[in-house]
């Protein structure tokens, strides 16, 4: 996660420089005109591609943690798939599959956009940064990561329920309460789509930032 945070900091630094940069072409200095190609979005495109790689890595790590929670061979003390009646109920089996599918989709989206360019306009537009494509794919990856994190939070809350009346740390109990405010305990099989959507929305709102800022980097669109 440390390498991921470094990547987020790097991308934020590039964005801060570029958003404050002169982008007109040519630049006018009194009577001097300087054409330096300042319009080009390559720095932003490369930084966004780098960020897609980092968030794809985060998603892969989080999905593996979800797997550990639902796999009885890897989570002593918890029932299979966090179900009350394993074998009769699917529990969190399907949402772990959703997390795996989203993590795989991220890997497909993480191919760098900035390496691709096709000349157009009779070769006048000879090298395009593809920064917009990079931004669009990053936005999709961020949405996927939010959903994967939401699935982990729901799974973790269910796991905590099975250990009651034991308590976790203060920060984790705060995060647990935030989840349970929108998603009740999973007593029997039901669709978890609404639960995932609601917790994902809380992540978008930054509701877990105070609880988790020391544990994971914050990501927002």
C-alpha positions in Angstrom: 0.0 0.0 0.0 3.0 2.3 0.6 3.9 2.1 -3.1 0.3 2.9 -4.0 0.3 6.0 -1.8 3.5 7.1 -3.4 1.9 6.7 -6.8 -1.2 8.7 -5.8 1.1 11.5 -4.4 3.1 11.5 -7.6 0.0 11.8 -9.8 -1.4 14.6 -7.6 1.9 16.5 -8.0 1.7 16.2 -11.8 -1.9 17.4 -11.8 -1.0 20.3 -9.5 1.8 21.4 -11.9 -0.2 21.0 -15.0 -3.4 22.7 -13.8 -1.3 25.7 -12.9 0.7 25.7 -16.2 0.4 27.9 -19.2 -1.4 26.0 -21.9 -1.8 28.6 -24.6 0.2 28.0 -27.8 2.0 30.2 -28.7 3.0 32.0 -25.5 3.1 35.8 -25.9 5.9 37.7 -24.1 5.6 41.4 -25.1 6.6 41.2 -28.8 8.0 37.7 -28.6 5.9 34.7 -29.6 7.1 31.3 -28.4 5.5 28.1 -29.8 6.5 25.3 -27.4 3.7 22.7 -27.8 2.5 23.6 -24.4 -0.9 22.3 -25.1 0.2 18.7 -25.0 -1.4 16.4 -22.4 1.3 13.8 -22.2 2.4 14.5 -18.6 -1.2 14.1 -17.4 -1.8 11.0 -19.6 1.2 9.2 -18.2 0.4 10.1 -14.6 -3.2 8.8 -15.1 -1.9 5.6 -16.6 0.4 5.2 -13.6 -2.5 5.7 -11.3 -4.6 3.1 -13.1 -1.8 0.6 -12.5 -1.6 1.5 -8.8 -5.4 1.2 -8.2 -5.6 -2.1 -10.1 -2.9 -3.4 -7.7 -5.0 -2.1 -4.7 -8.1 -3.9 -6.1 -6.2 -7.2 -6.4 -4.9 -7.0 -2.9 -8.4 -6.2 -1.5 -10.1 -8.9 -3.4 -7.6 -11.4 -1.9 -8.5 -10.2 1.6 -12.2 -10.8 0.8 -11.3 -14.3 -0.3 -9.6 -14.9 3.0 -12.8 -13.8 4.8 -15.1 -16.1 2.9 -12.8 -19.2 2.6 -13.1 -21.4 5.7 -9.7 -22.9 5.0 -8.2 -19.4 5.5 -10.4 -17.9 8.1 -10.6 -20.1 11.3 -13.5 -19.2 13.5 -15.7 -17.9 10.6 -18.3 -20.0 8.7 -17.9 -20.8 5.0 -18.8 -17.7 2.9 -19.9 -15.9 6.1 -23.3 -17.7 5.9 -25.3 -18.6 8.9 -26.1 -22.0 7.3 -23.2 -22.9 5.0 -24.2 -25.3 2.4 -27.9 -24.2 2.5 -27.0 -20.5 1.9 -24.6 -18.9 -0.5 -23.7 -16.1 2.0 -21.0 -13.8 0.6 -20.0 -16.2 -2.2 -21.5 -14.2 -5.0 -20.2 -10.8 -3.9 -16.7 -12.3 -3.7 -17.2 -13.4 -7.3 -18.3 -9.8 -8.2 -15.1 -8.5 -6.5 -13.0 -10.9 -8.5 -14.7 -9.9 -11.7 -14.2 -6.2 -11.1 -10.5 -6.8 -10.2 -10.1 -8.7 -13.5 -11.9 -5.9 -15.4 -9.5 -3.4 -13.9 -6.5 -5.4 -15.2 -8.0 -5.1 -18.7 -8.5 -1.4 -18.3 -5.1 -0.8 -16.9 -3.3 -1.1 -20.3 -1.7 2.4 -20.7 -3.6 4.7 -23.0 -0.6 7.1 -23.4 1.3 4.5 -25.5 -1.2 4.7 -28.3 -1.5 7.4 -30.9 -2.7 7.5 -34.5 -1.9 10.5 -36.7 -4.9 12.3 -38.1 -5.7 15.4 -40.1 -3.2 14.7 -42.9 -0.6 14.0 -40.2 -1.0 17.5 -38.7 -2.2 15.8 -35.5 0.9 13.6 -35.4 1.0 12.6 -31.7 -1.9 12.6 -29.4 -1.5 12.1 -25.6 -4.7 10.1 -25.2 -5.1 11.7 -21.8 -8.9 11.8 -22.1 -9.0 8.1 -22.7 -6.7 7.6 -19.7 -9.0 9.7 -17.6 -12.1 7.8 -18.7 -10.6 4.4 -17.9 -9.3 5.7 -14.6 -12.8 6.8 -13.7 -14.1 3.3 -14.4 -11.4 1.8 -12.3 -12.1 4.1 -9.4 -15.8 3.1 -9.5 -14.8 -0.6 -9.5 -12.3 -0.1 -6.6 -15.0 1.6 -4.6 -17.3 -1.4 -5.1 -14.6 -3.8 -4.2 -13.8 -1.9 -1.0 -17.5 -1.8 -0.2 -17.6 -5.6 -0.5 -14.7 -5.9 1.8 -16.3 -3.6 4.4 -19.5 -5.6 4.2 -17.6 -8.9 4.5 -15.5 -7.6 7.4 -18.7 -6.3 9.2 -20.3 -9.8 8.8 -17.1 -11.4 10.2 -17.1 -9.1 13.2 -20.7 -10.0 13.9 -19.7 -13.7 14.3 -17.2 -12.7 16.9 -19.6 -10.7 19.1 -19.6 -9.8 22.0 -15.8 -9.3 21.4 -14.9 -5.8 20.3 -12.4 -4.6 17.8 -10.4 -1.4 17.9 -12.1 2.0 18.2 -11.4 3.0 14.6 -12.6 -0.3 13.2 -15.7 -0.2 15.4 -16.4 3.2 14.0 -16.1 1.9 10.5 -18.3 -1.1 11.4 -21.0 1.2 12.8 -20.9 3.3 9.6 -21.5 0.1 7.5 -24.3 -1.2 9.8 -26.1 2.2 9.6 -27.0 1.4 5.9 -26.6 -2.4 5.8 -28.1 -4.8 8.4 -26.6 -8.0 9.5 -26.8 -10.7 6.8 -29.1 -13.3 8.5 -30.2 -15.2 5.4 -29.6 -15.1 1.7 -30.6 -11.9 0.0 -29.3 -9.7 -2.8 -26.5 -7.6 -1.6 -26.5 -5.2 -4.5 -28.2 -2.4 -2.6 -25.9 -2.9 0.3 -22.8 -2.6 -2.0 -24.3 0.5 -3.7 -25.0 2.2 -0.3 -21.6 1.5 1.2 -19.9 2.5 -2.1 -21.7 5.8 -1.9 -20.4 6.3 1.7 -16.9 5.7 0.4 -17.5 8.4 -2.3 -18.7 10.8 0.4 -15.5 10.2 2.4 -17.4 8.8 5.4 -14.6 6.3 6.1 -11.7 8.7 5.7 -11.4 9.5 9.4 -11.5 5.8 10.3 -9.3 4.5 7.5 -6.9 7.3 6.6 -4.1 5.7 8.6 -4.8 2.3 7.0 -5.4 2.9 3.3 -5.0 5.8 0.8 -8.1 7.7 -0.1 -9.2 7.8 -3.7 -11.8 10.0 -5.2 -12.9 10.8 -8.7 
